[in-house]
Amino acid sequence: MDLTGKVVLITGASRGIGAEAARAFAQAGARVALVARGADAIADLAGEIGPNAVAIPCDISRYWEVEQAVAACIQAHGGLDILVNNAGVIEPIAHMAEADPDAWGQVIDINLKGVFHGMRAALPVMLDQGHGTVLTIGSGAAHGPVEGWSQYCSSKAGALMLTKMAHKEYGTRGIRAISLSPGTVATQMQREIKASGINPVSQLDWSDHIPPEWVARTLVWMCGAEADGFLGDEVSLRDEAIRAKVGVA
């Protein structure tokens, strides 16, 4: 995939899937805007990638910060073609009767409202130029309950609906909106899940998880016409046919 000249904004770019996505998009020729709360981490990553990367510290749970991040991306790179809604958290993992309400709500602020904030800030820019791709990291948790994950399952179900809404409202105006359900990925989130010991996912071995590089390569693939059959819907990286098309084992 040749993305030379394209501009990509990635949330949660400080580590895991987000950091690998930044590397993959840059390798494909894109200019990348790295958005995350961890200012030092994204600054280091921007330095690694080089002049085609800019680091933009931002808390995506605050809309005004996301709006400023999009403006900073446009100022640095001259536009915005692809938004990757990647930032997400799962803690605190807890049963509903014991969950801290404020902490529960913070997950919604990041995983659901953060996705909306990204779309809300990016869509006017993309609509003005007549094209744009919005990719959101989804989860199998969007489709079924997982013990201890009421906040995560609810937020991911809502984020999938936002993808469907973006397609419903703007698919005829050049906006490509797709969700990606990667399965379990070897990132810090899986370490937190493992430590909770609450549900079957916490019992998985580290070797059961796919590397974040696979997810990054899939996100790049989703920017091409071959993924158009999934517009307004979800790509599953558990699907062997998808893995074959992307070129991962």
C-alpha positions in Angstrom: 0.0 0.0 0.0 1.4 3.3 -1.1 0.1 6.2 1.1 2.6 8.8 0.0 1.2 12.2 0.5 -1.5 11.0 2.9 -1.8 12.4 6.4 -2.8 10.1 9.2 -3.8 11.0 12.8 -3.5 8.2 15.3 -4.9 8.4 18.9 -3.3 6.3 21.6 0.0 6.4 19.7 2.3 6.2 22.6 2.5 2.4 22.8 1.1 -0.9 21.6 -1.2 -0.9 18.5 -1.0 2.9 18.2 2.8 3.0 18.1 3.1 0.1 15.6 0.4 1.7 13.5 2.4 4.9 13.4 5.5 3.0 12.2 3.4 1.1 9.6 1.7 4.1 8.1 5.0 6.0 8.0 6.6 3.0 6.2 3.8 3.2 3.7 4.8 6.8 2.9 2.2 8.7 5.0 2.8 11.6 7.3 1.7 10.8 10.8 0.3 12.8 13.7 0.9 11.0 17.0 -1.8 11.8 19.6 -1.6 10.6 23.2 -1.5 11.7 26.8 2.1 10.4 27.1 4.0 13.4 25.7 7.5 12.0 26.2 6.6 8.6 24.6 5.1 10.2 21.4 8.0 12.6 21.2 10.4 9.7 21.3 8.4 7.9 18.6 8.3 11.0 16.4 12.0 11.2 16.7 12.4 7.6 15.7 10.1 8.0 12.7 11.6 11.3 11.5 10.4 14.5 9.8 7.2 12.8 8.6 5.9 12.5 12.2 4.7 15.1 14.7 3.8 14.5 18.3 0.6 16.2 19.7 -0.1 15.6 23.4 -3.8 15.3 23.9 -6.4 13.9 26.3 -9.1 12.5 23.9 -11.7 12.6 26.6 -11.7 16.4 26.3 -13.2 17.5 23.0 -11.5 20.9 22.9 -8.1 19.1 23.1 -9.0 16.8 20.2 -10.2 19.8 18.1 -6.8 21.4 18.8 -5.0 18.2 17.9 -6.7 18.1 14.5 -5.8 21.7 13.9 -2.2 21.1 14.9 -2.1 18.1 12.5 -3.3 20.2 9.7 -0.9 23.0 10.5 2.0 20.5 10.6 1.1 18.3 7.6 -1.3 20.4 5.5 -4.3 18.2 5.8 -6.0 15.1 7.3 -6.9 12.0 5.2 -7.1 9.1 7.7 -8.1 9.0 11.4 -7.3 6.0 13.5 -9.3 5.9 16.6 -7.1 3.6 18.6 -6.9 5.0 22.2 -8.6 2.8 24.7 -8.5 1.5 28.3 -10.0 -1.4 30.2 -9.2 -0.8 33.8 -10.9 -1.0 36.3 -11.9 -4.6 35.6 -14.6 -5.2 38.2 -18.0 -6.7 38.7 -20.8 -4.2 38.3 -21.9 -4.2 42.0 -18.4 -3.4 43.0 -17.2 -1.0 40.2 -16.2 2.5 41.1 -18.7 4.8 39.2 -16.2 7.5 38.4 -13.6 5.1 37.1 -16.3 3.3 35.1 -17.3 6.6 33.6 -13.7 7.4 32.7 -13.6 4.3 30.5 -16.6 5.6 28.6 -15.1 9.0 28.3 -12.0 7.6 26.6 -13.3 4.5 24.7 -16.6 5.9 23.5 -16.6 9.7 23.8 -13.0 9.8 22.7 -14.0 8.0 19.4 -16.9 10.5 18.9 -14.5 13.4 19.7 -12.1 12.2 17.0 -14.9 11.8 14.4 -16.5 15.1 15.4 -13.2 17.0 14.9 -12.1 15.2 11.8 -15.3 14.8 9.8 -15.8 18.5 8.9 -12.3 18.6 7.5 -12.8 15.4 5.5 -16.2 16.4 4.3 -14.8 19.8 3.0 -12.2 18.0 1.0 -14.7 15.3 -0.2 -12.9 12.2 1.1 -11.5 10.6 4.3 -11.0 7.3 6.0 -12.1 6.8 9.7 -10.8 3.6 11.2 -11.7 2.5 14.8 -10.2 -0.3 16.9 -13.1 -2.4 17.9 -13.4 -5.7 19.9 -15.3 -8.9 20.1 -16.5 -7.4 23.4 -18.8 -5.2 21.3 -20.9 -8.2 20.5 -21.2 -10.1 23.8 -20.8 -9.7 27.6 -17.5 -10.6 29.3 -17.4 -10.9 33.0 -15.9 -7.9 34.7 -15.9 -5.8 31.5 -19.2 -4.0 31.7 -17.5 -0.7 30.9 -15.4 -2.1 28.1 -18.1 -4.1 26.4 -20.5 -1.1 26.6 -17.9 1.3 25.2 -16.9 -0.9 22.3 -20.5 -1.6 21.4 -21.1 2.1 21.3 -17.9 2.7 19.3 -19.0 0.2 16.7 -22.3 2.0 16.4 -20.5 5.3 15.8 -18.7 3.6 12.9 -22.1 2.5 11.5 -23.5 6.0 12.0 -20.5 7.7 10.2 -21.2 5.4 7.2 -24.9 6.0 7.4 -24.6 9.8 7.4 -21.6 10.4 5.3 -20.8 7.2 3.2 -22.2 8.9 0.1 -20.0 11.9 0.7 -16.6 10.2 0.4 -16.2 9.1 4.0 -14.9 5.5 4.5 -15.7 4.3 8.1 -14.6 0.8 9.2 -14.1 -0.9 12.5 -11.4 -3.4 13.2 -11.8 -6.3 15.7 -8.3 -7.6 16.1 -8.8 -10.3 18.7 -6.5 -10.5 21.6 -3.2 -8.5 21.1 0.0 -8.7 23.0 -0.1 -5.3 24.6 -0.1 -3.8 28.1 -3.9 -4.2 28.2 -3.5 -7.9 28.1 -1.2 -7.7 31.1 -3.9 -5.8 33.0 -6.4 -8.4 32.0 -4.1 -11.2 33.0 -3.6 -9.6 36.4 -7.4 -9.4 37.1 -7.9 -13.1 36.9 -11.6 -12.6 36.5 -12.7 -14.2 33.2 -11.4 -16.7 30.6 -9.5 -14.1 28.7 -7.3 -13.6 31.7 -6.4 -17.3 31.6 -4.9 -17.1 28.1 -1.1 -17.6 27.6 0.9 -14.7 26.2 1.5 -16.9 23.1 -2.2 -16.9 22.4 -2.2 -13.2 21.5 -1.3 -11.8 18.1 1.5 -9.2 17.8 0.4 -5.5 17.4 2.3 -5.4 14.1 -0.4 -7.5 12.6 -3.0 -5.0 13.6 -0.9 -2.1 12.3 -0.5 -3.8 8.9 -4.3 -4.5 8.8 -5.1 -0.8 9.4 -2.9 0.2 6.4 -4.6 -2.5 4.3 -8.0 -1.1 5.3 -7.2 2.2 3.6 -7.3 0.5 0.2 -10.1 -0.4 -2.1 -9.9 -4.0 -1.2 -11.5 -3.2 2.2 -14.4 -1.3 0.7 -16.7 -4.3 1.2 -16.5 -3.6 4.9 -17.6 0.1 4.8 -19.9 0.8 7.8 -19.0 -2.6 9.3 -16.2 -4.5 11.0 -13.1 -6.4 9.8 -12.2 -9.3 12.0 -8.5 -10.2 12.2 -9.6 -13.6 13.6 -10.7 -14.4 10.0 -8.1 -16.4 8.2 -9.1 -15.0 4.9 -8.4 -11.4 6.1 -5.1 -12.5 7.5 -4.2 -13.9 4.1 -5.2 -10.7 2.3 -3.2 -8.6 4.7 -0.2 -10.9 4.5 0.2 -11.9 8.2 0.7 -15.5 9.3 
